[in-house]
Amino acid sequence: MKLGFRLMALSAFMLLPLAGTCSITISSSTVKPGDAVLISVSGSAPTNLRFGGKTLPLFSYSDGTKKCFAGISLDANASIQISCGNELAMLAVIAPVAGTEKLRIPAKEHVDEAKAAVEHDRILKVIATVSGEKLWSGKFDIPVPGVVKTPFGVNRVVNGLPGGGHRGVDLAGAAGDPVKSAAAGRVLYCEKTIASGNSIVVDHGQGIVNVYFHLSSFNVKEGDIVEKGQVIGAVGSTGFSTGPHLHWGTYVFGVSVDPFIFVTKDFF
């Protein structure tokens, strides 16, 4: 009789879910540098997951899952390990052959390099902002209708020196052309800087941030809530620039990704 009770107790124990047990679903099994993926976790999920060497927060959704986006950096290795609780998944990374662009930017006299460095660090901190509320819906819009002058990821050589992969997309435009917000969000940064000129950073929530550089003017200020398609500034050539254009960048938890990913795909 005692043995029967012990077996029943053991059976009941074995049916209980293990602490931290969860299931990982990724929007794509194969990616390239500059891509983004949506990771969904179901089951007894913790509040974050590990993506490569980074810890990313998970956000609760109405379908009972927890989700987060992750960006594939330009220097990503052949594979990325994802872990959540005791669940593991692997993401294969295929590295395309990137082109090279050579630029000659006229030297600017009396550049305050120390101030430029402070401004750059400030923008990087703003770009890494993570807010919990998802502020956008659907696909992103292209901010200006101009053709792509320089695509994402191209290796740049500036004045004969390596400039690294292009962390954004340069869109052609005439000076003064309206620049529209790619999606709904909140303006985190709106300032004139030495390198990127008149610059706007918009937070879309849950680690997704867009930047708009080299503007000729602003139509918004820091703290403003903007809608998708709202005019936030105008095309210009401020800062280190070879002519009127918009540098448009998208960041996922501070990792630069190709902005057109969110234009061509609605992850939800």
C-alpha positions in Angstrom: 0.0 0.0 0.0 2.8 2.4 0.9 4.6 1.5 -2.3 1.4 2.4 -4.3 1.2 5.8 -2.6 4.9 6.4 -3.3 4.5 5.5 -7.0 1.5 7.9 -7.2 3.4 10.7 -5.6 6.4 10.1 -7.9 4.1 10.1 -11.0 2.4 13.3 -9.9 5.8 14.9 -9.4 7.0 13.9 -12.8 4.0 15.5 -14.4 4.7 18.9 -12.9 6.4 21.4 -15.3 10.1 22.0 -14.6 11.1 25.4 -13.3 12.2 27.6 -16.2 10.9 25.3 -18.9 10.1 27.2 -22.0 10.0 27.0 -25.8 11.9 29.3 -28.2 10.5 30.3 -31.6 12.6 32.5 -34.0 11.1 34.4 -37.0 14.0 33.2 -39.2 16.4 30.3 -38.9 19.1 31.9 -41.1 20.2 35.5 -41.1 22.9 37.8 -42.4 24.7 40.7 -40.6 22.3 43.6 -40.4 19.2 41.5 -40.1 16.7 41.5 -37.2 14.7 38.6 -35.8 11.7 38.4 -33.5 12.1 35.8 -30.7 9.0 34.4 -29.0 9.2 32.4 -25.8 6.3 30.4 -24.5 5.9 28.4 -21.3 7.5 29.3 -18.0 9.7 32.0 -19.4 12.0 34.2 -17.3 12.1 38.0 -17.8 15.1 37.9 -20.2 17.1 35.7 -22.6 20.7 35.4 -23.7 21.4 36.3 -27.4 25.0 35.6 -28.1 26.8 37.4 -25.4 24.0 39.9 -24.6 21.1 39.7 -22.1 17.9 41.0 -23.7 14.7 41.8 -21.9 11.5 39.9 -22.8 8.2 41.7 -23.1 4.8 40.1 -22.4 2.2 39.9 -25.1 -1.6 39.2 -25.1 -1.1 35.8 -26.7 0.6 34.6 -23.5 4.1 34.7 -25.0 7.1 36.9 -24.2 8.9 38.4 -27.1 11.9 40.6 -28.1 13.7 41.6 -31.2 17.4 41.0 -31.7 19.8 42.6 -34.2 22.5 40.8 -36.0 25.7 42.9 -35.8 27.9 43.5 -38.8 30.7 41.5 -37.2 28.4 38.5 -36.3 30.0 35.0 -36.3 28.9 32.0 -38.2 26.2 31.1 -35.6 24.5 32.7 -32.5 23.4 30.8 -29.5 20.1 31.8 -27.9 19.1 30.5 -24.5 16.1 31.0 -22.2 15.8 29.1 -19.0 17.0 25.6 -19.9 16.1 25.9 -23.6 18.8 26.4 -26.3 18.5 27.4 -30.0 21.0 28.2 -32.7 20.8 30.9 -35.4 22.9 30.4 -38.5 24.6 33.6 -39.9 25.5 33.8 -43.6 28.0 36.6 -44.3 27.4 38.3 -47.7 30.2 39.9 -49.7 30.0 43.6 -48.9 31.0 46.3 -51.5 33.3 49.2 -50.9 32.7 52.9 -51.3 35.4 55.6 -51.4 34.5 59.0 -50.1 36.4 62.3 -50.1 35.0 64.7 -47.5 36.6 68.2 -47.5 38.4 68.9 -44.3 36.6 71.3 -41.9 38.7 73.9 -40.1 38.7 74.4 -36.4 36.8 71.2 -35.6 36.4 70.7 -31.9 37.2 67.0 -31.8 36.7 66.7 -28.0 33.1 68.1 -28.4 32.5 65.9 -31.4 33.5 62.8 -29.3 31.2 63.8 -26.5 28.3 64.3 -28.9 29.0 60.9 -30.5 29.0 59.2 -27.1 25.7 60.9 -26.2 24.0 59.7 -29.4 25.2 56.2 -28.8 23.7 56.2 -25.3 20.4 57.6 -26.6 20.3 54.9 -29.3 20.7 52.2 -26.7 17.4 53.4 -25.0 15.0 50.6 -24.1 11.4 51.4 -23.2 8.8 48.8 -22.5 5.8 50.0 -24.5 5.5 49.0 -28.2 4.7 52.3 -29.9 4.5 51.3 -33.5 2.3 48.9 -35.6 2.7 47.4 -39.0 5.6 48.0 -41.4 7.8 51.1 -41.3 7.7 53.7 -44.1 10.6 55.1 -46.0 11.3 58.6 -44.6 12.0 60.2 -48.1 11.2 58.8 -51.5 14.7 59.3 -52.9 16.8 56.4 -54.3 19.4 54.7 -52.1 22.8 56.4 -52.6 24.6 54.1 -50.2 23.1 50.9 -48.9 23.5 49.4 -45.4 26.7 47.5 -44.6 28.9 48.9 -47.4 32.6 49.2 -46.4 33.6 52.8 -46.5 37.0 54.3 -47.1 36.9 58.0 -46.0 39.7 60.3 -47.2 41.8 57.2 -47.7 41.2 55.7 -44.2 38.9 52.7 -43.4 35.6 53.9 -42.1 34.0 50.5 -41.3 30.6 49.2 -42.5 27.9 51.8 -43.2 25.5 51.7 -40.3 22.5 53.0 -42.1 21.1 53.9 -45.5 21.8 57.1 -47.4 18.7 58.3 -49.3 18.9 60.9 -52.0 17.0 64.1 -51.7 17.0 67.7 -52.5 17.8 70.3 -49.7 14.5 71.1 -47.9 12.6 67.9 -48.9 10.4 66.8 -46.0 11.7 63.9 -43.9 8.9 61.8 -42.3 9.0 59.5 -39.3 9.2 55.9 -40.4 6.9 54.8 -37.6 5.1 56.1 -34.5 7.3 56.9 -31.5 8.8 59.5 -29.2 11.6 61.9 -30.0 14.5 61.1 -27.7 17.1 63.5 -29.2 16.9 66.6 -31.4 20.2 68.5 -31.6 22.8 70.0 -33.9 26.1 68.0 -33.8 29.5 68.4 -35.4 29.6 65.0 -37.2 26.0 64.0 -38.0 24.7 67.5 -38.3 21.2 68.2 -37.3 20.2 64.9 -35.8 16.9 63.3 -34.6 16.5 60.0 -32.7 13.1 58.5 -32.4 12.2 55.7 -29.9 9.6 53.2 -31.2 9.6 51.1 -28.0 11.0 47.7 -26.9 14.5 48.5 -28.1 13.7 49.7 -31.6 15.2 53.2 -32.4 15.5 55.2 -35.7 18.0 58.0 -36.4 17.8 60.8 -39.0 21.1 62.6 -39.7 22.3 65.7 -41.7 19.0 67.5 -41.6 18.7 71.1 -42.7 15.9 71.8 -40.1 13.8 70.4 -37.4 10.0 70.1 -37.1 10.0 68.5 -33.7 11.6 68.8 -30.4 12.8 66.3 -27.7 9.9 64.6 -25.9 7.4 65.0 -28.8 5.2 62.0 -29.7 5.2 61.5 -33.4 3.0 59.5 -35.7 4.0 57.4 -38.7 4.4 59.6 -41.7 4.7 62.9 -39.7 7.2 65.4 -41.0 10.0 65.7 -38.4 12.6 67.6 -40.4 14.0 68.4 -43.8 16.8 66.9 -46.0 20.1 68.8 -45.7 23.9 68.4 -45.7 24.8 69.5 -42.2 27.7 67.9 -40.4 30.3 65.7 -42.3 28.4 65.3 -45.5 29.2 65.4 -49.3 25.8 66.8 -50.3 22.1 66.9 -49.5 20.8 63.4 -48.4 19.3 61.7 -45.4 21.2 59.2 -43.4 18.6 56.9 -41.9 19.5 54.2 -39.4 17.6 51.6 -37.4 18.9 50.1 -34.2 17.8 47.1 -32.1 19.0 47.3 -28.5 21.9 49.4 -29.8 22.8 47.1 -32.7 22.7 48.7 -36.1 20.4 46.8 -38.6 19.2 47.5 -42.2 16.2 49.8 -41.9 14.6 48.2 -44.9 14.0 45.0 -42.8 11.1 46.8 -41.0 9.9 48.3 -44.3 9.5 45.0 -46.1 8.4 42.8 -43.2 5.7 43.1 -40.6 7.0 40.7 -37.9 3.5 40.5 -36.3 
